[in-house]
Amino acid sequence: MLRKLALGGIRSRFRDYAVLFSGLVIASAVFYMFMALATNTEFLKGNSPIGITPIIFGFGEVLLVIITMVYIVYANTFLMSMRQRDYAMFMMLGAKSRKIAQLIFVETVSVGLLASVVGTGLGIGLTVMAGRILIQMLHAPATHFAPFWLPALLATFGFFILMFVIAAAFNAAKLLKTPMLQLLHADTTPNRIKQKGWVLLIQAIAAIVLLAIGYIAMTMLGKVGVPAIGLALITIVAGTYFLFNALLIWLISLLKRNHRFAAQGLHTFTLSQLSFRIRDYTKILAVVAMLFALALGAITVGLGFQNEIPKMASKQTAYDVVTIAPDATVSRQAAKLVDVTQKRTYTQKRDARFIYFDQGELSAHPLLFEAFQGDGEWARVKVDGHNWARYAADIDSQLIQFRLPADQDRGFKVVSAAAFAKLGGPSRQVVTYQVADFGRNYETIEAMVTAQNKRYQITSADMSGQKLTVYTLINSLYGGLAFMGFFLGIAFLAMLASTLMFKILSGASYDATRYLMLQKIGVRKRALRRSIRQEIGALFFFPGLLGVIHVLFGLQMFTTLLQGAYDHLALPFGLFLVLYLVYYGLTVWLYETIVIKKDIATD
């Protein structure tokens, strides 16, 4: 009978349970996605030139465990908040404490186990899909990448089952010690007593000091080493929590004292809504801010490494592809190149000792090479017959792309147009291409180089000299980092969205009564929707803003690896802003469907 009553209670709150269950599914899916990389040491070592990458992922594992623990604690608190009134009713009807404890344990563990199974399956599917898309998009080799990774599977199941067993035991013990009347009226009791001003001031000062220490530690990673990451992790997490705990309470109190602002519309009601359960919001907002920083930072750094690959390849050779006496196959592929910025055709002749260039052609269109300028600096220079001797030593390795394997014993020589015309033997055309975006033309350039290599039996990089060869080599080192950045950014974004959205929606059933009272006394739906947008907007805005600040300081850790760590920020920041607004709009819409009754005409 007790189980039937419990199932009836679950059916009556199916929407709330759906919100809780879907959040736990996403949490376990994200956990698996991260662990699929973090526990695969062969993947980390094979796709990163940075020796401390496994250590960085180790810190990431610790942070993810902390965040997931907070989320599971919140989820179980939400579960108990939905069921504690029912449990109190069962106790009033004479149910034994032992039976109630068993019911709580079975229900909590069952929800957690089912969510883990579904979430892990979803995580494997997302890992496969995201992995394939990113490998294709980034041209990343991602060696040893395994979407189904047994250690990650065991870690996910073990962690979630352990957490829910502990949570079930804690829930049962806490509920049985709580007075029955308190259980019946818990949803109408504020979660925080008013804090004293000096306590908030101390927390605000502590937040500023801790965040400053964390930001400074990130800028000193090159000098301090790995301990700087641990110090930054601890201080920034603590500083973020204290900042929200002090800032939100102070800001709400300040706005309430501003009578002109509070008197406008439903501002007083909105501020009261925020302060009613402020303890839960400060915890979740701190978690969301950290997730926001991790997600945005991961994608920003991943994009930075991806942008760094063509830059590094361009420093080895100026031309994106060079074709020698192109046949019909190569010419057809060349016609597919997109956004060609420069195409030049040069004529070569050969004898037993040299490959000759026409000075007239080089005067009109000098060859482009990377040459040493002193003080460790290299720069792109224009080379023709007049300065050929000056740069001959620097450009020797780059000239490989202008000759074939049969020419490896021949040197290069520039002669006048008249002397070139007098040379005997057949001539051949050499065509050079430069494109605006190498990555966008990657497949076409690969097809051109492959066809040319097959035709001339070019079997090694030493015989090719093409930019594609250099790009592939660099991409094998940094492409894995770009892959990890994008992959983890997607994972943390999913966790970020679910954490904030489900937290807000979890309290909607309690708020429905207050919104219903406002509707009954004649408050228009337009005013209610405006109040909801403002309230939820504040909860989205503050963690987003702090997350952006975290990222801007956190990029200091990568300035030694990325020449333009702060370049191209518009794309990742813009992408996140759009996605953030989408989640904000979805949360507002779902919240309104729960708390605003359509059958009450107030407009």
N, C-alpha and C positions, 0 to 999 in steps of 0.2 A: 504493500500500500504506500509506504514511504517513497519508494522509487517511482511509483506512478505519479505521486504528487510532485516529485522533483522534475520528472519529465514534462508534466503539465506546466510547471513554472518556466522551464526552458522554452517550450513552445510559445508561451505567452510573451516572452522576451526574445523571440527569434532574431529580430533585427539587431538588437544589441549584441547577441551572441555571434551573429554573422560578422559584425564589425570587429569584435574581439578575435574571432577565429581567423579572419582574413589577415588581421595584423600579425598574429603569431605565425601564420603561414609565410608571410613576406619576411618576417624576422628570421625564421629558420632557413628560408631560401637564400637570403643575403649571407647568413652565417656560413652556409655550405659554400657559396660562391667564393667568399674570401678564403676559407680554409682550403679550398681546392688549389689555390695558389700558394698560400702561406705554408702548407705542410708539404708541398712538392719542392724539396730542396734542389733537385736536379733541374727543374724548370727555372728556379730563381738564379742558380749559378750559371745556367746555360744561356740566359737571356739578359744578363746584366753584367756590364764591365765593372760594377761597383762591388767591392768585396763585402761591404757592410749591408748589402741589400737584404740578406736573410735576417740580420739583426734588426733592420728597420721593420721588416714584416713581423718580427717577434714582438716589437713594441706595438705594432698594429693589432696583433692578436690580443695582447693584453687590453688595449683600448676597446676593441670590439667586444671582448668578454664583459668588460665593465658596462659598456653601453647596453649590451643585450641583457645583462643581469638587471639593470635599471628598468629596461623595457618589460621584462618578464615580471618583475616585482609590481610594476604599474598594472600590467595585464591581470595579475592575480588579485590586486587590490580592486580593480574594476569588476572582476568576477565575483569577489566577495560582496562588493557594494550592491550588485544586482541581486544576489541570493540571500544576503543576511536577513532581510525582512522575512523571506520565506522560511529560513531556518528558525527564526524566532517564532513564527506561527506554528511550525512543527513542534517546537519545544512547549509552546502553550497547550498544544493538543495532547501532550503526554509522551512525545517521542523521547527515547533514552539518549543520553549524551553520547554513549558509545556508538549508537546507530547514526547519529548526526555526524560524528567524527568520521565514521566509515564512508558515509555519503559524500562528505566534503573531499575526502582523500580520493575516492574513486572518480568523482566528477572532475577534480582538478587534474589528476594524472591522465585521465582519459582525454580531456581537451588538449593537454600538452602533447601527449603521444600522437594523437590523430593529426594535430597541427604539424608536428615534426615529420611525420610520414609524408603528408601532402606537401609540406614546404620543402623537404629534401628532394622529392621527385620534381617539384617545380624548379628548385635550384639546379638540379642536373640538366633539366631542359633549357633553362636560361643560360647556363654555362656553355652548353653546346651551341646555342643560337648566337649568344654574344661573342663567343670565341671565334666562330666561323666568320661573322660579319667583320669583326675587328681585324682578324688576320688578313682578310681580303682587302679591307679598307686601308690598312697600314702597311701592307706588303710585308708584314712581320713574320719571320720564320716560326717564332713561338715554339721552339724545340722542347720536347718532353711535356707539352701541354696535354693534360688528360682531363676531359670534362667529368668522367666518372673516376673518382679517386677514392679508394677504400679508406685511407686514413682520415680524409675529410668527412666521409660518411659516418665513420665510427665516432669521430670527434663531435659531430653535430648531434647525433642521437644520444651519445653519452652525456653531453653537456645539457641538452634540453630535458632529458628524462631526469637527470640528477637535480636540476633546478626546480622542476615541477614536483618531484617527490619532497624536496625540502620545503617548497612553498605550500604544498598540501598539508604537511605536518604543522607548519607554522600557522596556516589559516585555521586549521582545526583547533589548535591550542588557543589561539587568540579569540576565536569566536566563543568557545566554551567558557572563557574567563570574562567575557563581556556581559554586563547586565542586559536582561531581556529588553527593558525599555529603551536603552541606548541603541540596541540593534534595530528596534522598530522606528526610531526617529533619527537614525544616523544621516539620512539624506538631507535633512533640514538643518544640520549642525555645521557651522563654519569650521574650517580646518585649521584656522590660525587665530590665536589671540593677538591683540595689538602689541607690536613690539615697540620697545623704547627707542627714542631717537638716537641715543648714544650708541646703542647696539648696531643700528643701521649705519651710523657713521663709521664705526670700527670695521664693519663688513665692507663698506665702500672703499675705505683706505686699503684694507687687505686685498681687495680685488685689484685695485690699481697697481699695488706693489707686486702682487703675484703675476699679473699679466705683463708688467714691465720686465720682470725677471725672465719670464718665458720668452718674450720677444727678443731680449738681448741674447739669451742662450741660443736661439735659432740663428742669429747673425754670427755667432762665434763657433759654429759647428766645425769649420775648418781648423780652428785653433784648439778647441777643447776635445773634439771628437765625439764618439758615441755617447758619453755621459750627458752631453748637451741635449740630446734627444730625450733622454729620460727626464732630465730636469724640466725641459719645456713641456713635456707631456703632463707632469704632475702639477706644475704651477699654473698652466693655462686652463686645465680642467677645473682646478679649485678656484682660480680667479674668475672664470666664467660663471660658475655657480654663485659665488659671492656677489658678483656684479649684478646678476639678475635678481638675486634675493634682496639686495639693497635698493637697486635702481627702480624696480617695478613698484615696490611698496612706497618708496619716496615719491615717485612720479604720480601714482594714483592718489596719494594723500595731497600732493601739491595741486593736482587738477580738481580734487574735491573742494579744496579751500578757495579755489578760484570760482566765486559764485557766478560771475558772468558766463564762464564757460559751462559750468555744471548746470545752469538753468536752461541752456539751449537744448531743445528737443529732449531726447532720452539719455543725455550724457550721464546724468546721475545714476540711472539704471544700469548703463553700460559699465561705468566705473565700479558699481557695486557688484556686478556680475564678475568682473575681473578679480576683485578683492575677496569674493566669497570663498574661493578655493585657491588662493594665491600660492599656498605651499606646493600643491601639485604642479601648478604652472611653472614655478621657478625651477623645479627639478627638470621637468620635461623641456623647457626652453633652453636650459643649459646643455642638455643632451643634443637637442636639435641644432644648436649653434655649433657644437663640435662636429656633428655629422655633416652639417652644411659646409664647414671649413674643409673637412676631409674629402667630401665629394667634389667640391669645386676645386680644391687644391690638387686632387688626383688628376682630374681632367685637364686642368691648366698645365700641370707639369708634363702630363702625357702628350698634350699638344705641343708643348715646348720642345720635348725630345723629338717629336715627329718633324717639327719645323727645323730642328738642328741638323737632321740627316742630310737634306739637300744642300744646306749651307756648307757643311763639312765636305761633301762630295764636290761642290763647286770650287773649293779651294785646291782641289787636286787637278782639275781640268776645267777649262772654260766652256767646252762644248758639251751639249747634252748627248749628242750622237754624231759620229763621223762615218760616212759611207764611202767606200772606195770602188769606183767603177760599178755603181749599183745596177743590178739586173732588174728584171720586171717585178720579181717578188718583193725586193726591198723597196722599189719605187712605189708599189701599191700600198705598202705599209706606211711609207713616208707621207703619202697623201692623206693618211688618217690622223696625222699629228694635229693637235689642237693648240691654238694661240702660239703659233711660231713667231718669235720675236726677231729672229735673224736667220737667214739662209744664205750661205755663200758657196760658190763653186770655184774651185781652183784646178788648174791643169798641171799634171806632173809628166815628166819624161825621165827615163832611166838609161844608165849605161852600166858597165861592169862595176863601177865604184860608187856612183852617187845617184840620188834621187833629186831632180832639179825642180825648183819653183821659178815661175816667171816674175821678175821684179815688177813688171808693169801691173800685174794682177795684185801683188802684195802692196804696191803703192796705193792702189785704189781701195783695197780692202785688206789691211794688215791682219795677220794671224793674231789670235788672242791666246796668251799664256799667263800662268801664275809664276811670278819671278820674285826672288829674294831681294828685299830692299834694305837689309841691315837691321840691327837691333831686334832680331827675331821676327820681323814683320815681312809678310808676303803680300804682294799686290798684283792686280791684273794689268798687264802691259800689252801694248800693240807692237808687234814685231814685223819688220820688213827687211829688205836687203841692207838698209843702212845701219841697223842696230843688231843684225843677226849675230855677229861675232860676240857682241857684248853679253847677250843672253843665252848663248849656245849651251853653256854648262848647266844653267838652271832648267832649260826646257827640254833637255835630252830625253828624260823619262816620259814627257808629255807628247813627244813626237812619235811615240810608238803607234798611236792611233792613226798616223798618216802613212804607215807602211804595212806591207803584208809579211807573212812569215818568210816568203822567198826573198824579201828585201832586207833581212836582218843584218847582213854583212855590208850593206850600203849606208853611207852617210847622207846628209842633206846638204844641198848647196843652192844658193839663190844667184841667178844670172840675169843679165839684162834681157829685155824683150827681143832684141836682135839676136843675141847669142842663143836664146831659148829657141827661136825659130829655126836656127841652123842645126840644132841637135837632131840627129837621126833617131830612128826607132819609133814605135807607136807611143801615143800619149794616152793618158787616162784621166778621168774626172774624179775629183775628190769633193764631196758635198758635206758641208758642216751645217748643223742645226742647233739653234738655241730656242727653248720654249719657255713660256711664262711659268708653267707649273710642271715640274718633272714627275711628281706623283700622279697627276692626272693623266699623263701620257706614258705611264710606266709600262703597261701591257704592250702598247704599240712599239715603244723603244726596245723592249725585250724581244719582240718578234723580229724587228729589224736586225738587231745584233745577232740573234740566234741564226737567222737566215744567212747573214754575212759570214759568221764563224763556220757554219756548216759548208758553205761554198768554198771558203779558202782554207778549211781544215785548221782553224784556230782553236786550239784545245786548252789554253791556259790564260790566266790573267796577264802574265808577262808578255804574251803575244798579242793581246787585245788593246789594252790601254784605254778602253772606253769608260765613260763616266758610270755606266750601268754596273760595271765590275766593282768600282769604288763604292758606289751607292749600296750595292748588295752587301759588301763587306761591312760598311758602317751600320747598315740596317740590321745586320745580324747581331750587332752589339747593342745599339740603342733602340731598335724596333721593339725588342722585348720590354724595355722600360715604358715605351709609349703604349704598348698593349696593356701592360699592368695598370698604367695610369687611367686609361679609358675604362678598362674592365672594372676596376675598383670604384671609379667615379660613378658608374652606373649602379653598382651594388649599393654604395652608400646613399645614393640619391633615392633608391627604392626604400631604404630604411628610414631616411629622413622624412620622406613623404608620408609613409605609414605611421611613423611615430607621432608626428604633429597632428595629422589629420584624424587619426583614430583617438588620440587623446582628447581633442576638442569634441569629437562626436560622442565619445563615451559619456560625457556629462550632459548631452542634449536631452536625454529622457528626464533628468532631474529639472532641467531648465524649462521644459515644456509647460509645467504647471504655472510658473511665473509669467511666461509669455501668454498663456491662456487667460490669466487674470487681466493682463493689460488689454488683450483683445476684448474681453467682456466689458471693460469700463470705457471702451470706445477708441483706443489707440489705433490709428490707421496702420495697415500692413506696410505701407511705404515707410513709415517711421520705424517700424520694427525691423524691416530689412536693412535700413540705414544703420540702425544700432548694431545689428549682427555683423554687417560688413566692417564697421569700425572696430568692434571687439575682436573679431577674428583677424582683421588686418593688423592690429597691434601685436597679436601673438605671432604672426608671420614676419612682421617687419623687424622686430628687435633681434631675434636670432639670426635672421638673414644679414642684417647690418654688421653684427659682431662677427659672423662667419666670414664675411668679406674682409674685415680688418685682420682676422687671423690669417687668411690666405696671403694678404699683401705682405705681412711680416714673415710668414712661413716660406715664401719664395726665396728669402735670403739664404736658405739652406742649399739652394740649387744654383746659386750664382757662379760657383766654381765649375759646375758641370754644363751649364747653359749660358752661352754668351748673351742671349737675349731673353733672360728669365722673365722680364716684365714686358716683352713684346707680345703682340697678338692677344692681349687680354680681352679685347672686345668680343671675340667669338665665344670663349667659354663663359664669360660673365653674362653676355647677352643670351646664350642658350639657357643658362641657369635661371635668368630672370624670367624668360618665357615659360619654362617648366614650372617655376615657382608660382607664377601667376595662374597657371592652369590648375595646379593643386589648390591654390587659394580659392579660385572660383568654384572648383568641385566641392571643396569643404563647405563653403558658404551655401551652395545649393543643397547639399545633403542636410546640413544643419537646419536650413529653413523648412525643408520638407518634414522634419521631425517636430519642430517647436511651433510652427505657425499652422493653425487649423484653417483649411480652405473653406469649411462650411460655415464659418462665422463671418458675416458681411460687415466689414468696418471701413471699406473704401467706397 
